Amino acid sequence: MLDGLKNNLRDAIKKIVKSSGIDEELIKELSKNVQRALLQSDVNVRLVLEITKQIEIRSLNETPPPGLSRKDHIVKILYDELAKLLGKESDFDFKSGKQNKLIMLGIQGSGKTTVTAKLAKFLTKQGYSVGVIGADTYRPGALVQLRTMCEKSNVEVYGEPNNKNSPDIVKNGLKYFESLPLDVILIDTAGRHKEEKDLLSEMEQINKVAEPDLAILVIDGTIGQQCFNQAEAFHKTIPVGGIIITKLDSSAKGGGAIAASAATGAQIMYIGTGERIDDLEKFSPTRFVGRLLGMGDIQAVLDLAKRLENEGDDVRLKRISSGKMNMDDFFYQLEEVTKVGSLKGFLDNMPGLSGMVKDDQLDQMEGRVSKWRFIIQSMTKEEKADPDLMNSSRIKRISRGSGWPEHEVKELLKNYKNSKSMMKASKGRQMQGTLRRMGFG
Ligand SMILES: Nc1nc2c(ncn2[C@@H]2O[C@H](COP(=O)(O)OP(=O)(O)OP(=O)(O)O)[C@@H](O)[C@H]2O)c(=O)[nH]1
C-alpha cells in the first residue's frame, strides 16, 4: 500500500540513521526529502510546508530525552508529526435506544456501495442491528450489488428498483424500518449525475428527509489532489462528520486522504483495503504512519521513547490505584497479563481477582481472559470509559456482537466492579507494587 510514499520516507529515514553526525544541513536535507515524498504523493502543499517546518524546528531545537540518541529523537519527531497530520483515532458514537442514521456520500465509483455493505457487516459483528437503504437510483446495478453483499451478513436492504425519486425512497425506507429494533441505518446514495450541482442538490434533499446523525464521505484513495475540492463541495452541502478512504490497497498515493480530511476538518474513520466484504479497517493514524515508515525499523525507537516518557502508564496507574479504573484500564491489565504470561503471579497480587483462582483453575482463567477480551472489544468507546452506562439493551448488543451469552457479559461487569472496589479499598498499594515489579510504571 502507498508504495511510493513509503519508499521515499524510508529512504529519508535511512539517510539520518546512517549519518555519522547530525547537523543543520542534514536536518534541512531530511525536511526536503520528506517534502518531496509528500508532494509526490499528492499531499496538499500548504500542509506539506507546515509539517516539514515543524519537523525542522523541533529537530533543531529540541534536546532528546536522556537515553534517546539525537538520530532516534529525529525519527520519533517525524513519526509524531506525520501522525498528528492525520488527526486522532475516532469511532462512531451511537446513541442507544434510537435508530442512528448514517448517510453515505461520495462521487461515482468512490466505493460507496461497497463500503456501505462492508460497514453493515462490520457493525453487525460488533453486535449492532443494522438496516440499509439503497437510494442510488442512477446506477441500475447498485441495489442488486448492495443486496448481494448484505445478504451474507443477514442485513436487510430496503430499495425500490422502479422508483427514481431517491429522497422518496429514503423517506419510505425510514418508515419501513421504523418499527424494527435497529441500532443503525445506513443510507447509500447516488454518486452519478449529469452535473455536480444536481448531485449536490439531491444530497441536500435526502439530507432534509433523512436528518442523519452522521454524514460519511467516501473518497477514492487513488484520486489524489482532487479529493480536496470534492470533499469541500460535499461538506458545504452537508456537513461531513467522518471520512472513509477506499482502495488504499491499490495504486493509491495516499495524499488525497490527507487532503480530504483537511478540507472538511473531519476525521478519517475507516479505510477500504480491497474489494472483498471484510476488507475494511478501522483507521489509526499511528498505525498508518507506522506502516508507512516501516514499523519494524522504528519500533525499537518508539519503544524506547515510550519507556522513557512512560507518561501514559503513569497516568493509567494513578487512575487504577485511586479506584477510578475504567473498562479500558481493566482491559489493559488483561492484555498485560497475557503478554507477560505470568497470570498466576499477577492474580495472586491483584485485589479482587486473587481469591478467584486456584492453581488448577489457571487454564480456565486463561480462557476467561480471552473471552472477556472479545466482550470488551464489542463495547463502544463510551461504554469502556464509563461502564456504569451499561443497561440491559447494551448488554444484549454486546452479547450479540461478541458471540458470548448475556450472563458472560454480566459476569465480566461483576468482576470489573469487584476489582475496582477492592482497588479503591486497598488504595492500589498492592497493585502498584505488582505492576512495578512487572516493569510498568
Ligand atoms: N481495490 C479496491 N477496490 C474497491 C474498494 N472499494 C471499492 N472498490 C471497487 O471500486 C468499484 C466501485 O465501487 P462501488 O461501491 O460500486 O462504487 P460507488 O461509489 O457505489 O459507485 P456509484 O454507485 O456509481 O456511485 C468496484 O469495482 C469495487 O469493487 C477497495 O477498498 N479496494
PDBQT file of the ligand as one rigid body, heavy atoms in Angstrom, charges set to zero:
ROOT
HETATM    1  N1  LIG A 501      -9.257  -2.478  -4.792  1.00  0.00    +0.000 N 
HETATM    2  C1  LIG A 501     -10.330  -1.959  -4.196  1.00  0.00    +0.000 A 
HETATM    3  N2  LIG A 501     -11.446  -1.783  -4.888  1.00  0.00    +0.000 NA
HETATM    4  C2  LIG A 501     -12.530  -1.263  -4.274  1.00  0.00    +0.000 A 
HETATM    5  C3  LIG A 501     -12.501  -0.891  -2.894  1.00  0.00    +0.000 A 
HETATM    6  N3  LIG A 501     -13.734  -0.391  -2.595  1.00  0.00    +0.000 NA
HETATM    7  C4  LIG A 501     -14.470  -0.461  -3.712  1.00  0.00    +0.000 A 
HETATM    8  N4  LIG A 501     -13.769  -0.980  -4.729  1.00  0.00    +0.000 N 
HETATM    9  C5  LIG A 501     -14.175  -1.216  -6.135  1.00  0.00    +0.000 C 
HETATM   10  O1  LIG A 501     -14.456   0.034  -6.732  1.00  0.00    +0.000 OA
HETATM   11  C6  LIG A 501     -15.512  -0.089  -7.677  1.00  0.00    +0.000 C 
HETATM   12  C7  LIG A 501     -16.596   0.938  -7.410  1.00  0.00    +0.000 C 
HETATM   13  O2  LIG A 501     -17.205   0.649  -6.169  1.00  0.00    +0.000 OA
HETATM   14  P1  LIG A 501     -18.760   0.923  -5.887  1.00  0.00    +0.000 P 
HETATM   15  O3  LIG A 501     -19.002   0.534  -4.475  1.00  0.00    +0.000 OA
HETATM   16  O4  LIG A 501     -19.604   0.312  -6.927  1.00  0.00    +0.000 OA
HETATM   17  O5  LIG A 501     -18.791   2.500  -6.062  1.00  0.00    +0.000 OA
HETATM   18  P2  LIG A 501     -19.950   3.560  -5.811  1.00  0.00    +0.000 P 
HETATM   19  O6  LIG A 501     -19.322   4.721  -5.158  1.00  0.00    +0.000 OA
HETATM   20  O7  LIG A 501     -21.099   2.949  -5.118  1.00  0.00    +0.000 OA
HETATM   21  O8  LIG A 501     -20.358   3.963  -7.276  1.00  0.00    +0.000 OA
HETATM   22  P3  LIG A 501     -21.737   4.630  -7.821  1.00  0.00    +0.000 P 
HETATM   23  O9  LIG A 501     -22.828   3.666  -7.479  1.00  0.00    +0.000 OA
HETATM   24  O10 LIG A 501     -21.530   4.754  -9.291  1.00  0.00    +0.000 OA
HETATM   25  O11 LIG A 501     -21.891   5.907  -7.129  1.00  0.00    +0.000 OA
HETATM   26  C8  LIG A 501     -15.989  -1.529  -7.575  1.00  0.00    +0.000 C 
HETATM   27  O12 LIG A 501     -15.402  -2.277  -8.599  1.00  0.00    +0.000 OA
HETATM   28  C9  LIG A 501     -15.459  -2.002  -6.221  1.00  0.00    +0.000 C 
HETATM   29  O13 LIG A 501     -15.216  -3.380  -6.188  1.00  0.00    +0.000 OA
HETATM   30  C10 LIG A 501     -11.268  -1.073  -2.168  1.00  0.00    +0.000 A 
HETATM   31  O14 LIG A 501     -11.131  -0.762  -0.975  1.00  0.00    +0.000 OA
HETATM   32  N5  LIG A 501     -10.231  -1.612  -2.864  1.00  0.00    +0.000 N 
ENDROOT
TORSDOF 0
